[in-house]
Amino acid sequence: MEEKPLLMKTDNQNDCLLWLQLKQGNKNAFAQIYKAHIASLISYGAKLCADKEILKDNIQDLFIELWDSRENLAQPESVKFYLFKALRYKLIRAEKLSQLNTHSSLSSDESDYNRFELSAETELINKEIIDSRASSLRKAITTLTKRQQEAVQLRFYQGFSNDQIAELMQMNYQSVSNLLHTALYRIKNNLKSSPVFTTALLAAFHIFF
């Protein structure tokens, strides 16, 4: 009788298992959740909060609260999405309370991020293209509005669905679709004028139009 191949757990399935263990007080599960998501939380949070200390404090508070309230936690469909949403809420609240930077409001669609560091892995382009064209792509992305940059990062670098982005950014589905379409169209046009732009890079964006 032919043996069936073992199915590997997806990241989200593994997260859900760790979450159940966290609810039971398993410190190792808590540590694994932290290690799995801390880098992406810092990367995403840095786009929303220019103050590193505020970001650090809010991420720390998020995980402290997660552990302290572990017994009452609901089981989310996506642990990653739960953490991103919780951090975004905290940073918006911290910004409103501190009023440290009134020109970079998280609800503004007019200002740009001062920094947008590209991830080493993306769903848009393979690593070889990113390594050779990162400067042009980074420059193209910085021409986007703040909310466009956030949507692009969430969709293509963090892997969230349009529905999840809509909930996270408090927008409707169609608005998110329009936001991403406009952002990618703008990126594509900017890359066309780049001296190092290639047909391969353009093709990577064609699938979204």
N, C-alpha and C positions, 0 to 999 in steps of 0.2 A: 504494500500500500504506500502510495507516494505521500511523503510528509509535506504538510503545508508550510510555507515560509513564515517565520515569525514576523509579526507586524510591529514595527517600531512606533513607540508613542510619539505623537507630535509634541511640539513645545507647549502648546496650550493644554493638551491632555496631561502632560507631566506637571504643569503649573497647577492644574485643578487637583491632582493627587496631593501635591505638596500643600495646597491650600487646606485640604481636609485634615492633613496631619498638623498643620499650623493651628487649626481650630481646636485640636486636641492637646495643644501645648508642646508640640515637637519643636524644640529649638533648632535642630538641624534643618528641618523643613523651612523654617523661617529664614535661616541663614542662606539656604539655597535660592529662595525667592529673591532675597536681597541681591545676591551675587548675579543672578540671571538678569536683573532689570536695572541695577544701579547705573550702569554706563549709559543706557538709553534714556533714563530719567534725567541724568545730568545734562546730556546732550540736548534733549528737548527743553528742559527747564532753562538752560542758558539762552535759548532763543526768546524766552518770555521774561526773563529777569536778568538785568545787567549786573546786579549786585551779587557777587559770588557768596558772600556771607549769608545773605537772606536766602539764597537758593539752598545753600548747605543746611541752614537751620530748618527750612521747611521740609526738605527731604528727610532729615533726621526726625522731625516731628511726625512725619507721615508714617515712618516705620515704627516709631515708638507707640503711636496710636494704634497701629495695626496689631502690634503685639498685645497691648493693654486691652484691646476690645476683641481679641481673637475669638472668644467664646460666643460672641453675638454677631459675628460676621456672617453675611449671606454668601452663598456660593455664586460668584460671578461667572458669566459665560466666558469672559476673557480676563484673566488676572492682570495681564499687561494693560488692557484698556482701563480696568478699574484703577490701577496705580497712576496712569497718565491723567485720568479725569480728576482723581483726588489731588494730585500735585497741581494741576492747572487751577483748580478751585482755590487751593491754598495760596498760590502765587498772586492770583487776582485779588484775593482778600488782603494779602500782605501789601500789595501795591496801593490799594485804596487807603489802607490804614497809614502807611508811611508817607505816601505821596512823594517818593524819592525822585521820580522821573515822570513829570506830567506830559512830556513829549513822546513817551513810548508806551502809552496806554495799551493794555492788552486788547481792548475793544476797538481800537482805532484801525481803520483800513487804509490809512494814508501814509503812515511812517514805515520805514524799512528797518530791518534788522541791521545792526552795525556789523554783526558777524554771522556767518552761516557756514559752519564747517561741514564739509561733506563726509558722509560715512564711508567706510572702506568697502562696504557692500551695499548695493542698491538693486532694486528691481527694474530700474530703467536701463542701465548700461552695465556691461560686464567689467570686471576689474581692470583689464588691460586698457580699455577705452578710457576709464576714469583716470588711471595713472597718467596717460598721455595727454588728456584733454581737461584735467581737473580745473586748471586755471580759467579756461574759457567758460566751463560750465558754472563755476563758482561766480564768475563775473555776471553771467546771464541771470543767475538766480537772485543776485543782489539787486537787480533792477525791478524785482517784483515788490508788491506791497507786503506789509507785514503778515496780513492774513493769508495771502497767496503763498508766501514762504512756509507758513505754518501748515497749511493744507497740503502742500507738496511734500513736506517732510513726513507728515503723518501718513500720507497715502503711499508714497513710494519708498521712503526710508524706514518707516516703522511698520508698514504693512497693514494699516487699518483700512477697513472698508469705508465706502462713502457714507453708509448709514452710521457707522461709529464716529466718523469725523463730524457729521452733522450734529450728533448728540454732544460730542466733546466741545465743539465750537459754538454750540447753541444756534445752529442754522438749520434750515430745512434741506432735504436731500437734493432738490433741484438747484438750490443756491450753491451747495458744495460742488455739484457737477459743473456748474457754470464757472465757479471760481477756479477749479482745476483746469478746465478747458482753456480759459483765458490765460492762466499762468503758463501752461505748456505751450500754447500758441506763441506767447511772448518770448519764452525761452528759445523755442525753435527759430523764431525770426532773429533773435540776437545771435544765436549760434551760426546762422547762415552767413552773417557778416564777419565771422571770426576767421582770421588767416589760417588757423589750424583746424578749422571745422572740416569734417569728412562726411561722405555719403553714409557711412556706417552709423555715425552718430545721429544724423537726421533720421535714418530708418528706425532707430530705437524709439523715436518720438512719434512716428507715423501711426503706430498702432493705437494711439489714443485719439485719433482724429477720424 
